[in-house]
């Protein structure tokens, strides 16, 4: 498979208007303007975003003009393309805080020496009312409200805020301003990316393309999402990242090799043959987890994470480097309060759920009653799930850490 063919097929769900036209343009040697936009609506980027980042990086390696666009202005509006309810409105301060770590995370995949970073506030802040009206004239309300998620909200008598209608138009203006030849995004962004094609056609009489990538499935079987708590984050530490990959379903192994690694198609085909011939895929899944961690961190980090997984999860041994929690307070405390206090869980509801599932133990004693009172002792080891540990150190004066 040649390089352009792989670029346009691996992890690609569809190409608008069609693959053959885009392939012909790429084969001509013309340098295209390519862009990907990400709104900083959270502080982290996950492995699913990595699918698009890898595709963007491939275009950059081929010498095209590639832009990594930070939607600091569109984040104020909020995209509801994959949401069944309106997004909370973020402040400029929240957006700025969210962006701070984006480049640090993205550069694990993107080579920023070949990629430009831009912010869409640079041009969207300058749109006057007349220009906004001219922009909105290009689009139909009917198209917006016919989208399934919007239609469902309207049918359920759930509010759709007026400003939400502006989001596709503003994203389309990004594409027009950057004079893009091709936009890259997930399939849930196709409607918004079509707005860019519309403006390029109407205002420049120029053909442009949409390359929509496949979704990476999250740890719960749904599309990996910032909102659903099923993500493998690019800044997860190697141990957690390895364990999360080991937790995916066996039938996702090939998908992860294809969308989340740099393995060649030929190597992946060999992996697939092994999966079909070997009874237990755990060794292949370990290879997958090791490769993902090594590509995002280092080979040493990957080997250390694998050793930790085998020791703590498979052999159920207690790790040597358990975090210490400096405990201050009453010697008697409810188990739910203790889990929240030690930050082993982020809410009382989650603590109760973990206890009811048998996922909490103290000194190897499984706690199955969420009303239980615990006598806190120096050196106690609290375990949550398969890999979260804390050792209690009672300190009557020092602040908690």
N, C-alpha and C positions, 0 to 999 in steps of 0.2 A: 504494500500500500504506500503510495507516494505521500509526501508531507502535506500537501494541500488537501488531498482526499481524506487523510486522517484528521486534519484540522476541522473539516466540515462534516465529519461523521461521528467521531468519538465523543460521546457525551452530548451529542446534539439531538434535540427533540424535533426541531423543524427550522427551516430557513425560509424567509419571505423576501421576494416573491417565490424564488425557488433556488435550489442548490446549484443547478447547472449554470445559471447566470452569474452567480457570485464566484463560482469556480473559474469561469472564463475570465472574469475581471482580475482575479488573483493570479491566474496563469499568465496574464499579459505583462506582469511585472510592475503595474501601476501601484504606487504607494497610497494606501487608503487611510482615511481618517477614521479611527475606531475608538469607540468610547464605552465605558461601563460607569454607571452611576450608582452610588450607595449612599443612602440617607443615614446619618449617624443617630439612629433612634435608640441605640443602646451602646454600651461601652465595649462590646466584644464582637468579633467576627468568628463565624463557625466554619466547620469543614465543608458545609454545603455551599457557602460563599466561595470556598476554595475551588469548586468546580468552574465557576465563572472566572475567577482570578487566573487559573491555569490556562483557560482559553485565551484570555487577554494577553497573558505572557507569551503564548505561542505566536500571536500576531506580532508582538513586539520583537521576538527573535527573528521573524521574517522581515523585519525592517520597516514595518508600517508605523504610522504616526498614532500612537496609542495614548489615550487620556484616561486616568483614574479620577473620576469626578466625585467630589464630596458634595452631597446635596444638603448643604447647610441652610439653604433657603427653603427648598421643598420639604425639608423635615419640619418646618414650621407649619406646613399645611397637613402633612401626614398622608401616606399612601395606604388605601384600604383594599388594594388588589387581592390580598390573600386573607382579609379579615371579614368576619361576619358582624362586626360592630365598628363604630367610629373609634379612631385612635385618640388617645389623650393628646392634648395640645402641649407641645414642649416649649420651654422658654429658650431664648438665645443662649443663656448661660448653660442650660442643660445640654444643648446641642454641642456647644464648644467643649464642655467637659467630656461628652461621649466621644468626640473626635480624637482626643488627645492620643489615644493608643492605637488608632486605626492603622496608621502607616507602619508602626512597629509590628503589628500583627500581619498586615498584608505583605510586608517585605519578606516573610518566610516563604512566599510563593512568587511574588512579583519582583522583578529586577527593576528597581526605580531609576537606575541609570539609563534605562531605555523607555521609561514611562513618565509622562507628565502628570502632575497633580494639579487639579484646579478646583475652585469652589464656585457653585452656581450663583451664590449671592453677588458675585462679581458683575453679572449682567442682569439677573432678575431684580435686584434692588433698584435698577435704573429704569425699569419699565414704568412709563407714566400711564394714566388712565386711558388715554387714546390708544396706546399700543396694546394694552390689555384687551380693550374692546376689539381691536383688529385681530388679535390672537383668538379670542373666543368665537368670532364670526366663522372661523375655519372649522368649527366642530358642532356636532349636534347633541342636544340634550337627550334625544331618543337613544343614541348610541350608548351614552353613559348609563342611563337607567335600565337598559336592557341587559347589562352585565348581571350574571347570576347572583352574586353576593349582594349587589345593590338592589336587585329585584326582590330578593328574599327579605331584605330589611324593610323595603317599602311595603311588601305584602304583610309583614308582621307588625306594621304600624310603628316601626322603629325609626327614630329620627335619622335623616341623612342631612348633614350640615351642608349649606350652600358652598362653602369654601372647598369641600371635597371634590366638587365638579372641576375646580381649577387645576387639580393635580396633574391629570394627563396632559392638559394644555401647557403647563409650565415645564413638564418633562420634555414635551415635544419641542419647546423653545430651546431647551438645552441642546438638543440634537441639531436644531437649525443654527443656533449661534456657533456651535463648533463645526458646522458644515460637515457633518458626519456622512461617511459612505456606508458605514455599518455600525449597528448598535448590538451590544451583547447583554443578555439578561436571562433570567429564568422564564419559564413559560408563563408564569403568573404576571409577568411584565409585558406580555405581548400587546395588550390593548394600549398601554402607555407608550410603548415603542412605536406603535402604528401612528401615534400622533406626530412623532418626529418625521416619519415617512410622508405624512400628509403635508407638513409644512415645507419640507424639502421639495415636494412635487409642486405645491401651490405657489410658493414664493421664489423658488429657484428653477423650477421645471427640471429637477434633477432626480434621477432614480437613486434610491438608497436601499439598504438591506437590513434585515433583522435576523440575528442568529440567536435562537432560544435554546438554552441548555436544559438538560435533564435535571431532575431533582435528586439529591442524595437523600436516602431514607434515614430518618433519625433513629435513636435508640429505642423508641417505642413503636416503630413500624409506620409512623406518619412521616410526612415531609419534614426534614430537619428545619427547625424554626427557632428564632430568637424568643418567641412568645410561649412556646409549648414545653420548655424545659427538657427537650429531648436532643440537645445539641452536644456535639464534640467540639469544643472551642479551640481556636488556634493558639490561645494562651493557656489552655489547661496544662498543668504540669505533666511531665512525661509519664509518671505513675498512673495518674487519673486517666490520661489519654489512652494509654495501653489497656487499662481495665475496661474503659468504655467500649473500645473497639472489640474486645473479647466478649462483650455483652450483646453484640448485634446478633441477629438471627443468622443461621448458617446459609440460608438462601440469599443473603446479601453480600456474601464474600466477593463474588465476581464483580458485583456493582461497585463495591468499595475499591477493589483493585483498579477498576476502569476509571472511576471518577475521582478517586482520592489519592492516587499514587502516580509516579512517573513511569511505571512499568510499561514496556512496549506491548502492543497488541499480541505479538508472537509469544511473549512471556506469559501473558494472561491466558492465552489459549492453552499453554502447557499446564498452567494452574488449574484450568477448567477440566482438563483431562485427568489430572490427579484427583480432583474432587469426585469425579465420576467413578474412579477406580478404588479409592481409599474409603474404608468404612467410616472412620471417625475424622471429621475435618478439623479437629482442634489444633493440630500442628500447622496446618495451612493458615488457620486464623491467627495463630501466634506469629507466623511469618508476616501476615498482613499488618498486625498491630506493630510489629517491630519495624517494618518498612515505613509506616506512616509516622511513627515517632522519630525514626532516624532522619527522614526527609525534613521534618519540621524542627528537630533539635539536633541530635548527633547520634552516631552509631553507639557510642558509650551510653548515652542516656537511654537508648532503646534496649540495650542489653541489661542495664540496671533495672529498668522498668519490668522487663520480662522476668528477671530473677525475683523481684519483689512480688510479682503476680503469682509465680509458682509457689513461693514461700507462704504468702499471706492468704491467697485465695484458694489455691489448689490443695496445699498441705495444711491450711488453716493454722499456721504458726503465727505467733505474735511478733511483729517487727521489732527490731532493736531500737530504732530511732523514733519512738512514739512521742508526739508533741506533749509537752508539759502544760497543764493548766493550773495556774496559781489560784487556788480556791480560797475565797473569803466569804464568810457567812455562817449561817447556822449549821450545826453538825447534822441536823435532820432536814431533808428537803424532798419534795415530791419528785418522782422520776421525770415527769414531763418538764418541770421547771429546771431540773438539773441538765437535761439534754439541751434546752434552749440556752441556759446560762453558759454552758461549755462550748456553745456554738457548733455542736454536732448536728443540729438541725436548725432551720431558720424560723420555725413556727411551732406553736403548741399542737396545732392540727396535724402537722407532719410528724411530730413526735409521737402522738397517739397512734397514728397509722403504722409507724415503724414498730411500735411495741406490739400492736395487735397482729402484725405479720411475723412476730418472733424475730425481729431483726435487731434487738437490743440486748446486750448482756453486760454484766459487771463481774469481773474476775471469773469469766466463763459461766456465770450463772445467768441463764436466759430470763429476762423480765417479761412476763406475760400479762401484767396487770398495770394499766396506766394510772391507777390511783395509789400505787405502792409508794411508801415513804422509804427513802434511802438514808442509811447512816453513813455519812461521808467519812472516809478514812484515808490517811496518807498512803499513797502508792496504789490506790485502786485504779484498775484499768477498765475504762468504759469503751465498749465496741458497738458501733452502729453499722449495719450492713456487713459487707465482706471486707472492707478496707479502711474504714474510718475508726481511728483509735485516739484516745486521750488518757493520759496518766494524771491522776490528781496529786497535787502537792498543796497541802494545807499551809496557808500563810496568813497569819493573823494581822499583818500590817501592810504587806506589799500590794500594789494595785493589780487587778487581774490583767493578764496578757493574752 
